[in-house]
């Protein structure tokens, strides 16, 4: 066995101190702001709504948010040093869930659902199992952890989560299963959407995972956008062209409210979160009434119904997760607008590359951050975090090549034949 104390550090036990939090936050925003804008390359001519380059760039940005969020939550001694990222992990995960829902529905519309589950097993589940094997071996070899064969098998196949961040994989697979069976039903799309949203409510009410509850609507939101892509694209382009300033003001107000939500204490945050949810739901009703051509009585009835229902619902503690879920949806739109609107038909090479390897980054970044930290504790965090990022990006790029090679071979054997 290797003495892991000299090689790795576990940050569940020993935390990292940020000696100069202001400097570190400024460094994060300056360095990654520069990488976001330079070096750039022009879009490849694909001006389609949510094209591949845009979605990869957004996924890269979301992955970086998640990494810093986990640094804040699991590594540093004082989470307030990175308070802006304390709850932003919800937004990062929400973006991935939204894009998964959007991609699945778009694929179903264009290609059908032949070999649906087999494709997902090859793309998602096999890398997940592979990394579980790596972490179990590492626990045994480096940390001298012996779990027993049955527990190891349960960890390998995902019954027991080997890495705290892997909650996302079963949650995503759950949505895959729900999506598959709902789309098989011989009912209209509106009823399918209703069922998906009903599942979201069940997750909020019954799930034990705060992460899942905070992103209960993100996956169905992606499906809805794909189903009504033409209408959404017209509205989205109107927002980009500044024809609907009210939407941008609404999104900015949401971000400002979330900032106050972050800096408030826990008891104030709880009530402010509820208020945020009520405001968002009522605002959705106002926007709906504004765009829908209907009689005044219908609009008034809808607003009264929304006001009464949200007031009653907000009395429940569960509503804080409704609030967080709705905030996540608006944040997804806000991030898409920011990335798509300020780049002037260009894309960031760095963030597009991060998006290409985002799944592999997700699989390895957590364990190499807080269980098997190889660098963060060795140097000042301002330096070590950059080295850590370079390290996990290189490892993820290698894994991406490996998994893509395996995917092609398995697709050739099980699907193309």
C-alpha positions, -999 to 999 in steps of 0.1 A, spaced: 0 0 0 11 36 -6 11 61 21 -16 84 7 -8 112 31 23 120 11 6 116 -23 -30 127 -18 -51 147 6 -87 141 15 -105 174 20 -134 158 39 -108 158 67 -84 187 60 -97 218 43 -78 243 21 -75 279 33 -78 307 8 -54 333 21 -67 361 -1 -103 353 -12 -108 386 -31 -77 380 -51 -87 345 -59 -122 355 -70 -108 383 -92 -83 358 -107 -112 334 -115 -132 360 -133 -103 376 -152 -86 343 -163 -118 326 -175 -133 358 -188 -103 362 -211 -105 325 -221 -142 331 -229 -135 359 -253 -100 351 -266 -89 330 -284 -121 329 -305 -130 312 -338 -159 320 -361 -189 297 -360 -188 270 -387 -218 285 -405 -244 267 -385 -268 294 -374 -294 269 -362 -311 274 -328 -289 258 -301 -264 246 -326 -236 222 -316 -209 249 -311 -231 270 -289 -243 240 -268 -207 228 -264 -196 263 -253 -224 265 -228 -216 230 -215 -180 240 -210 -191 271 -190 -215 250 -170 -188 225 -162 -165 252 -149 -193 266 -127 -198 231 -113 -161 226 -106 -158 259 -87 -191 252 -69 -176 219 -56 -144 237 -47 -166 260 -26 -187 233 -10 -162 205 -4 -126 219 -3 -121 254 11 -123 260 48 -147 289 45 -174 286 18 -181 323 21 -148 329 3 -165 317 -29 -201 327 -19 -211 336 -55 -206 299 -65 -222 284 -34 -255 275 -51 -245 280 -87 -240 243 -91 -277 240 -95 -275 262 -126 -246 242 -141 -264 209 -136 -296 224 -149 -279 234 -181 -268 198 -187 -303 184 -179 -319 210 -202 -296 201 -231 -301 164 -225 -339 168 -227 -336 191 -257 -312 167 -275 -333 136 -268 -365 152 -280 -348 166 -311 -333 132 -319 -366 115 -314 -383 139 -338 -356 136 -365 -345 99 -361 -370 81 -340 -362 60 -309 -346 29 -323 -320 13 -299 -328 42 -275 -316 24 -243 -287 6 -259 -273 39 -272 -276 55 -237 -259 24 -220 -230 27 -244 -226 65 -241 -234 71 -204 -235 39 -184 -203 21 -195 -180 51 -187 -198 55 -154 -191 18 -146 -155 22 -158 -149 51 -134 -166 33 -105 -141 5 -110 -112 30 -110 -124 46 -77 -130 13 -60 -95 1 -70 -80 34 -58 -98 32 -25 -84 -2 -19 -48 5 -31 -43 40 -18 -66 43 12 -67 7 23 -105 6 22 -120 -29 21 -158 -28 14 -166 -64 6 -174 -80 -27 -212 -73 -26 -208 -37 -17 -181 -33 -44 -205 -47 -70 -233 -24 -59 -209 5 -62 -197 -6 -97 -232 -9 -112 -244 23 -94 -268 10 -68 -245 26 -42 -230 59 -53 -192 57 -51 -187 95 -56 -211 121 -41 -213 139 -74 -225 107 -92 -261 113 -80 -266 129 -114 -262 97 -133 -291 77 -117 -312 110 -119 -305 113 -156 -312 76 -162 -345 80 -144 -354 108 -168 -344 87 -197 -367 59 -186 -396 83 -180 -390 100 -213 -390 67 -232 -423 54 -218 -441 88 -219 -432 92 -255 -445 58 -263 -480 68 -251 -506 74 -278 -516 108 -264 -511 144 -275 -479 163 -268 -497 185 -243 -507 155 -222 -471 142 -224 -458 175 -211 -483 174 -183 -471 139 -173 -434 150 -174 -442 181 -152 -462 159 -128 -431 137 -125 -411 169 -117 -435 177 -89 -432 141 -75 -394 146 -75 -397 178 -56 -421 164 -30 -406 130 -25 -369 130 -35 -343 129 -7 -318 147 -30 -317 184 -27 -298 185 -60 -325 166 -79 -353 186 -63 -335 219 -73 -334 207 -109 -368 190 -112 -380 210 -142 -348 213 -162 -350 181 -182 -387 185 -191 -380 222 -200 -355 209 -227 -382 186 -240 -407 214 -242 -383 237 -261 -375 209 -286 -412 202 -291 -420 238 -298 -387 247 -313 -400 270 -341 -420 291 -317 -393 292 -291 -367 302 -317 -388 332 -328 -392 343 -292 -355 337 -285 -344 357 -316 -367 385 -305 -350 386 -272 -315 386 -289 -326 415 -311 -337 435 -281 -373 436 -293 -385 423 -259 -366 443 -234 -391 432 -206 -377 397 -208 -341 408 -203 -351 431 -175 -369 402 -159 -339 379 -162 -316 405 -148 -339 412 -119 -339 374 -112 -301 374 -111 -301 404 -87 -327 387 -65 -305 355 -64 -275 376 -54 -294 389 -24 -306 353 -17 -269 343 -16 -257 370 8 -286 366 32 -284 344 63 -300 310 63 -333 319 79 -338 350 57 -327 330 26 -354 304 33 -382 330 32 -366 350 4 -364 318 -17 -401 313 -13 -408 349 -23 -386 344 -53 -407 314 -64 -440 333 -60 -427 362 -80 -414 340 -108 -446 320 -111 -468 351 -112 -444 367 -137 -447 336 -159 -485 341 -158 -481 378 -167 -459 369 -197 -483 342 -208 -512 367 -207 -492 393 -225 -485 370 -255 -517 350 -256 -545 367 -274 -574 360 -251 -603 378 -235 -597 399 -204 -617 376 -182 -596 346 -191 -564 365 -183 -578 378 -150 -590 343 -140 -555 329 -147 -538 355 -127 -561 350 -97 -556 312 -99 -518 316 -100 -519 341 -71 -541 318 -49 -523 286 -58 -488 300 -52 -498 316 -19 -512 283 -6 -483 262 -20 -457 286 -6 -468 277 29 -451 244 24 -414 241 30 -412 221 -2 -418 254 -21 -382 264 -16 -373 238 -42 -400 249 -65 -384 283 -63 -349 270 -69 -361 249 -99 -378 278 -115 -348 301 -109 -327 274 -126 -349 275 -157 -345 313 -160 -308 311 -154 -305 286 -182 -321 311 -206 -300 339 -192 -267 319 -198 -278 310 -233 -285 346 -241 -252 358 -226 -231 333 -245 -250 336 -278 -256 373 -278 -222 388 -268 -199 367 -289 -208 382 -323 -210 349 -342 -178 336 -326 -171 308 -302 -145 303 -275 -120 276 -284 -114 268 -247 -150 265 -236 -160 246 -267 -133 221 -259 -144 219 -223 -179 211 -236 -166 183 -258 -150 166 -228 -176 178 -202 -189 143 -193 -154 130 -186 -147 161 -166 -178 155 -146 -167 119 -139 -133 127 -126 -132 162 -112 -148 155 -79 -127 126 -67 -95 143 -78 -106 174 -60 -117 162 -25 -108 125 -22 -75 123 -41 -63 159 -42 -29 157 -58 -21 195 -60 -46 219 -44 -31 215 -10 6 218 -21 6 254 -33 -14 286 -28 -49 280 -42 -44 308 -68 -17 287 -84 -27 252 -75 -63 255 -89 -49 264 -124 -26 234 -122 -54 212 -110 -76 223 -139 -49 216 -165 -44 182 -150 -81 171 -150 -85 186 -185 -57 165 -199 -70 133 -181 -105 140 -194 -92 145 -230 -75 111 -228 -106 94 -214 -128 111 -240 -106 95 -268 -109 61 -250 -146 63 -245 -153 75 -280 -132 46 -294 -152 21 -272 -185 37 -283 -177 34 -320 -168 -3 -316 -198 -11 -295 -221 8 -318 -207 -11 -348 -212 -44 -331 -247 -39 -314 -264 -12 -334 -250 -7 -370 -252 -45 -375 
